[in-house]
Amino acid sequence: MTGAQIREEFRLMKEMGVNFIRLGHYQQSELVLQLCDELGILVWEEIPWCRGGLGSESYREMCRRMLRNMIRQHRNHPSVIIWGLGNENDWPADFEEFDQDAIRDFMRELNELSHQLDPARKTAIRRCAFCADIVDVYSPSIWAGWYRGLYTEYKKAALTAIQEHKHVLHVEWGGDNHAGRHTEDSAKGLEEIRAGQGADEQDGDYFLEGGQARASKDTDWTETYFCDLVDWHLKEQETMPELTGAAQWPFKDFSTPVCPENPLPYMNQKGVLERDMTPKEGYYVFQSYWADKPMVHIYGHSWPTRWGQAGERKYIKVYSNCPEVELFLDGVSLGRRERDSQNFPAANLRWGVDLPEGRYTLKAIGYAESATVEDEITQSYQTEAWGVPAAIRIDSVDTKEGVATVHCQIVDAEGVPCLDAKDFYRFSLAGNGRMIDNQGTVRGSRRVGACNGRAQISVDLNDRRNMLGIYVDGVEPNFVDLSPSA
């Protein structure tokens, strides 16, 4: 990442209300630590001993060397409060031999080395229960509502962990969410998930098949469910004075070699930002709990079309840190509601509305002592039911400065948009242009899961004739002539 990108990321982080960050398992740019000092963000920084036990002596010496370098280089940054020694070291898959006693011995060695180099700061690890007693701070694996169990089990699991360990931070929780994919039923896929089965992540849970029912495998990875999940966690954390602190994982989507079948292949999609730093809906849920500056956000900015029966009551959710919010539908006030963080979901800022068919506009006004803030979106409401996917409709081709962006929608045999379609799109290009792909975003991937039937791709035309092919399994492909004269 460039310096400008890093600064932009931390600006967004600070505006969300962040005051603590656990850095990833690798060396960070010096600018990251400088920004944390400037912005008042406390830091847990860690070395890349991540998963899989122990390798050879050269592997161990590399761990020692990285720990020495990290502490010597960054010990004078006042933002750093914790040195992280390891992550998920209880996963046995990386080496032929997995020896818990050897891992404990080496963890103890690193812990002693850290305190020798810097007696003032604490040490920590995440998810390796058989080493939890060695370090000063421990983060258990609690993924309630994603890898195991239901999110309503979060508080019980967290309080149990706090009782079992001397110092606890909870520095991984959340869930994958595919930007632009929404649902009218956020409980869809949870029917077979049983409570009381634990809330930890177990080896192999990140695969999208096998094992007991779980949200990571059996839901559609909607932003709708993700917002409810983090909303529940945040409201519960407000009632837990025993919890020293928490950090959702991660702030931004990132590339990974182990997730080829994700809606964005080879991307971990648990971020509240897309990889290009576009905020997802979940960003505003966190902001409504953590930020001091007044804000208001209507859920659904990336949801152009809702659906249901005519006259069916739908809920409009608004996320805000203002004490009171007023909602308007096509200019008519639907009344004011007072924020109550313990009234789930959306902290009581939700309105039951009979949406009109076709297009409508929503406007929210947040009232705070220091300011009045507003947000507005325009959506459509579809009452026409759809059948099975049958075709790919081209909704628009927007060309600007030699780049054409194609927007498409899966429809049934009658041309009705299939608003729950999550089929994979595949794009191909013939010509002298260049498809703008491999971006790790829903707008920049040649293979991508549909967002309520929608997808888009951009092509740098290179001032030449180009033909874009659009494919969805089971339906007729479509081809778009992107020639400059077309």
N, C-alpha and C positions, 0 to 999 in steps of 0.2 A: 504494500500500500504506500502511496505517496504521502508526504507530510500533510498536504492539503486534505487528503481523504481521512487521515487519522484525526486531524483537527475537526473535520465535519462530524465524524463518528462520535467524538467526545462532546461536541456541542449538543448533538441529539441526546446523548446519554444524560448530560447535565440538565437539559430541558425536561427530560422525563422524570427528574427528581433523584437520580442516582447519587448516593454518597459513599458507596463501597463497590469494589469490583474484584472478582477473582479472575486473574489473567489466565490465558490458556497455557497448555503444557509445552511451552517452547520459549526461546529467547524473544524478548520484546524490543521494539525500537526504543532508543533512549527518549525519544519524543513522548512516548506513552507515559513514562514515569514523570517527565517534566510537566505534562498536562495534568496528571493526577495531583502533583504538588500545587499547581496553579489553581485548579478547580476545587480543591478540597475533597478529593475522592480517595478514600482509604483503600489500601491494596493488599491482597493476598497474591503473592507471586510464587510460581512453582517451577521446578525443573521437569524435564520430559520423561521421568520414570513413570510410564503410563501403561498399565495392564501387563499381564503375562509373566509375572515372576522375575527371575534373574537369568542373565546370560553369563558369559565367561568373565574372567578377571578384567579383560579389556573393557567389557560392557560396564562393570562396576566402577572401574577407574574413570570412565567417561561420566558416570553419575556424580562421582566425587568432584571431578574437575568442573562440571557445570554448576554444582552447588557452590563451590568456592568462587567461581567467576561471578555468579549471580549476586552473592552477598557482597563481595568486594566492590563490584561495579555499582550496586544500587543501595548500599547501606546508608548513604548520606541523603537519600530521598526521604523526607519526613512523612510522605504518604504511605510508605510501606510499613505494615504492622505485623505481617505474618509471612514466614518462609514456608512454602509448600514443598513437601518431600516426595509425594507420590500420589497417584490417582488410579483407582481400580486395580491395585496390585494383587487382588484375589482372583483374577481371571487366569485360568491355567493353560490357555490355548497357545501361547506364543512360543514356548520352548518345550522340548521333549520331557524335561524333568520339571516338576513343580514341588518345591520343598518349602513348606510354611516356616519351618524353623530357620532355614537359610534366609528367607525373606525377612523374618523378624530380626535376625542378627544384623542384617545389612541396614534395615530401617533404624535400628538402635545406633548403628555406627553413624549414619547420616544425621540423626537427631543430635548426637553428641558433637559432631563436627559443626553443625549449624550453631549450637550454643557456644562453642569455643570461638567461632568467628564473630558472632554477634550475640552476646549474653542478654541483650535488652529485649529482643523480639521473640515471639512465640513461634513454634513449629506446628505444622498441620498436615494432615492427609485427608483424602476423600475416599470413602468406600473401600475399606480393607479392615473388617471388624477384628481380625486376629492381631492387628497391629495398633488398634485404637488406644491401648493403654500406654504406648511408647511416646507418642507425641503430645504436645500441649493441648491442641485443638483437633476435634474430629468432626467430619461431616459424614453422616450416614447416608445411605441410598434410600431416599423416599421419593417415589414417583407416583404418588396416589392419583389415580384417574388417568394414567397414561400406560406405563409398563405393567402396573399391577393395581387391582382393586378399583375403587371409586374415589373421586376427589373429595367426597364427604368424609372419607376416612383419614384425611391428612392430619388433622389436629391430634387425634389419638396416637397416630404413628410418631409424630414429632415429639409429643410429650413423653412417650415411652423412651425414645432415644435420648432425650434430655436427662431422664432419670438414670439411664444406664451409663452415661459417659460424663466425665468431669467438666469438659468445656465443649459446647456444641455450636457450630454454625451449620446452616443448611444451604449448601452452595450449588445444588443442582436440583431443579424441578421444572415442570412445565410440560410441553408436548409439541409435536409437529403440527404445523398449520400451513396449508397451501394457499398462498396469497390469492385472493379473489374468489375462493370457493366458499360458499355460504349454504346454510340450510334453514328451512323453516322448523326443523325438529332437531335440536341439539342433542337429544337423548338417543337418536337413531344409532344403532350399533352397540348400545350398552345393555341390551336385554339379557344377554347370556353371561354378563360379568357378575361374579359372585363377590359379595362383601366378605371380609374376614379372611381373605387369602394372602394377606400381606400387601405392602405398598412398595417393596423394594424392586430394583431392576435386577434381573437374573441373567446369567450368561445366555445369549441367544435371543433375548427378548426384542432386540432391534430388528430381527428378521421379520418379514411380513407374513409368516406362515407358522403353523405348528403351535403346540402348547394350548394352555387354557385361554378362554376368551379374555381379551384385553383391548383397551381403547386404541392402542398403537397399531393393532392388527385389524380390528373389526369396525372401526369408524372411518369416515370419509376424510379425515384430517381437515375439517372445515375451520375457518376463522371463528365461526359461531361457537363451536365447542371449546376452542382454545380460550376465547374470551371468558366463557363461563368458568372454565377450569382455573384460570389465574385469578379471576374475580373472587372465587371461593377461597383460594389460598390467601389472598391479600386480606380479605375480611377476617379470616381466622387468625392470621398473624397479628392483627391489631388487638386480639384478645389474649395474646400469649406473652406476658411479661417475662416468662422463663426463657424465651427464644432470644438469644443475643443478636442474631441477624440472619439474613437470608439473601441469596442471589439466584435468580432464575437463570437457566442455562439454555442457550447463550443469548447475547444481545442481538446478534446478526446471523442470518443463515450463512453456512460455510460449506465448502466442498469436502467430500469424504469418499474414500475408495470402497466403503463397505455398504453403500446403499444404492445399488444400481436400479432397483425397482421402485424407488420413491417417485411420487408425482413429478418432481424435478430430479431426474436420475443423477446419482452421485452427489446429492446435496442433502445436508442435514438442515431440515426446515423448521427447527424449533425457535428460530429467532423472532424478535418483535420488529426487526427490520428485514427487508429483503437484502440480497447480497449487494445490490446497488444503493443501499441505504434508504430505500423507500419505506416509510413506516407502514406496518400492517395495523389492523384494527387493535390488536393486543397492546400496541405501544401506548394507546390512549387510556387503556384500563389501568396500566401502571401509573401513568401520569396523573390520573384522577385520584390516586391514593398518595402519591409521593411528592408531586410538584407543589410549590408554594404559589407560583404565578397563576392567577385565575385562568382556567381553560374549560372548554366545553366541546364535546365531539359526539355527533349522532352516529350510532353504529350503522355501517353499511355504505361507506363511500366507494367501495369497490364492488358493490352489489347492485347492478343497474336494474334488475328485474326480480321482484318478489312474486310469489304465486300462492294460490289458494282458491277457495270457493267465494262466489259473490256473497257479500255480507258477512264473511267470516272475520271474526275479530283477530287482529294481529297486534303484536307488541312492538312498540318502538322503544329501543333502549338508547339512553344518552349517558355518556360517561363525563363526569365533571367533578371538580373539587370545590365548586361554588355551593354555598349553603342552600340555594334555591335555584331551580331551573324552570323555565316556561317553554312549552312546545307549541308550535303552530303548524297546521296543515292547510296548505294553500291560503295562507294569510289569516286563518281563523284560529284563535287561541284554544288549545285543549286544556288549559289550566296550568297552574304552577304545582310543583312537587318539591318537598324538602329532602335534601340528601341525608341518608341514614346508612352508614357503611355496613351495618349489620342486617339490612333488609335486602336480601339477595333475590334476583341479580340486579346489577347496575345501581346498587346503593339507593334503591327506591325510586330512581329516576327512569321510570318506564311507564308507558301509557298504552292502554288497550284502545285500538283504533280500528274503525271500519274503513279500510282503504278503498278509495274509488278505483274502478277499473281504468286502465290507461295510465297516463303520466300524472304525477303529483309532486309537490315540493314541500319538504319539511324544513322548518327553521327552529333552532333552539337558542334561547337567550339565557345565559348564566348570570345570576345576580350575586355579586360579592361586594364587600365594603369598599374595596379599593378600585373596582372596575366592573364594567358590564361587558361580557364577551358573547360572541355569536358564532353559530355554525349553521350551514345550510346545505342540503343535498336535494337532487331531483332523481326520482326513481320511477319505475312503472310497476303496475300490478297486473299480472296475467291470471285470468280465471279459466282460460281454455286449457283443458287437459291434453296431454300429449301421449303418443304411443311410443313404439320402439324407435331408436335412431335409424334414419333411413338415408339421410343426405347431409352434405355440408353446405351451408348457405354462406355466401360472401356478403357481409354487412357493409363493409366500406373498404376503400383503398385510398389512404391518405398519403400524398407525396409532398415532401418538403425538402428542399436543398438536395435533390437527387436521391433521397431515401424514401422508399415506398413502404408503408406499414399496412398490412392486410389484417382485417378483423373478420373472424368467421365464427359460425354458430352451428352446432349440431341440431337438426330438426327431424321431425317424423315424416311419414309419407304425405301428410297433408300440409307440411310446411310449418307446423307448430314447433316453436323452440322447446327442446328437451332440457328443462332447467335443472334437472338432477343428474345430467350426464357427466360422468367422470372419465370417459374413455380417453385413451391416449391419442393425441395428434402426432403425426410425423410430417415434417416439411422437407421438401427437396427442391433444388434449384438447377435449372439448365440455362446456361447463358454465360455472359462475361461479367456478371455482377457478383456480389458477395453477400451471402446470407449472414445477418448479424446474429450469431448464435453463440453457444458455449458461454453465455453470460451468467448462468446460474440463477436466472429469474424467470417468472412465468411469461415475460414478454420477449425473452431472448434465449429460447431453447428449441432445437430442431425436433426434440421429442419431449412432450409435456402433457401431463394430465389435464383434462378439460376443467375449466372453472365454470360450473353450472352450464356446461355445453360450449363455453366460449374458449377461444384461443387467439393469439395474434403472433405475428412474426414481422420483422423488418428486413428489407433488402436494400443494400447500396447498389444502385442500378449501374453505376459506372458508365452512364450515358449510352447504354447498349440495350439490345433486346434480351429479355429474360422471361422464363416461364417457371412459375412457382407451382409445385405439386403439393397437394394437401391430402393426407390419407388418414382415415380412421377405420380400424378393423370392422368389417361387417357392413360398411356402407360404400356407395360409389365414391371414388376419389374425385376431387375437383382440381381444376387447373386454371391459373390466373395469368393472363398475359400482362407482364409488367414492362412492356416496351415503352420507351419515352413517349411514343405517339399514341399509345393505347388509351 
